[in-house]
Amino acid sequence: MTIERRTYKEQAYREIRRMIVDGELAPGTKVVVRMLSERLRLSPTPIKSALAGLERDGFLTTFAHRGYFVPEVAVRDMREIYELREALDGVAARKTATLPDVVDFVRGTLQPLYDEQRRLLEEHDGVGYSDVDIEFHRAIWHAAGNIRLVQFMDNLGGQLRFGSGSSSQVPGRTSNALQEHAAIMEAMAQGRPAEAERLSREHVRRAAEAFEDRSAMTDAGLDTAQQARPAER
């Protein structure tokens, strides 16, 4: 019974998160347990557990006596986050490329994540793709050995995911991003720190541009859900 309940909670968490990332639950929307329970055909218990987890991970905010809401992340906030990511991802890539065991790291850690991204892209699983994308970059942050960098980036976890989800819906972005990941891995494996830093910074900059494109399409009222089939980043 415990396993079954956990499965229902995970199912609710993933589906509600997809609704948030895809824009089905728009920023500022109040999240109602009854509506989700009817929509997902689940009892309120796993829904409430999922909402608590989503709030903990930065996908929802909660207000006393008012409930859960989808947070409103301003475009200006995301621009600032991408600016920081560009600099810090570059630092992490440069430091990682100088590790004595960098080839093992690329082959044993980054390559499997890259392969998983390719699989998810082929299955049109945009949310899963964005999750693994964050794990790809997080692996590099940790490998760089800068504890404060990791803590800082992890503190931005929820907003980083919002950016990933939005940019992933821009047509052509995911396939380009995978090529950029491959180039970053190659530069690291060959011990070229300056090139790894440059490629990482360019990668984040292009993700930021895709986020801006996605925001512009949303502001224009375009049906981006239809335009972005399959979901790409």
Buried (B, 14 or more C-beta within 10 A) or exposed (E): EEEEEEEBBBBBBBBBBBBBBBBEBEBEBEBEBEEBBEBBEBEEBBBBBBBBBBBEEBBBBEEEEEEBBBBEBEBEBBBEBBEBBBBBBBBBBBBBBEBEEBEEBBEEBBBEBBEBBBEBBEEEBBBBBBBBBBBBBBBBBBBBEBEEBBEEBEEBBBBBBBBBBBBBBBBEBBBBBBEBBBBBBBBBBEBBBEBBBBBBBBBBBBBBBBBBBBBEBBEEEEEBEEEBEBBBB
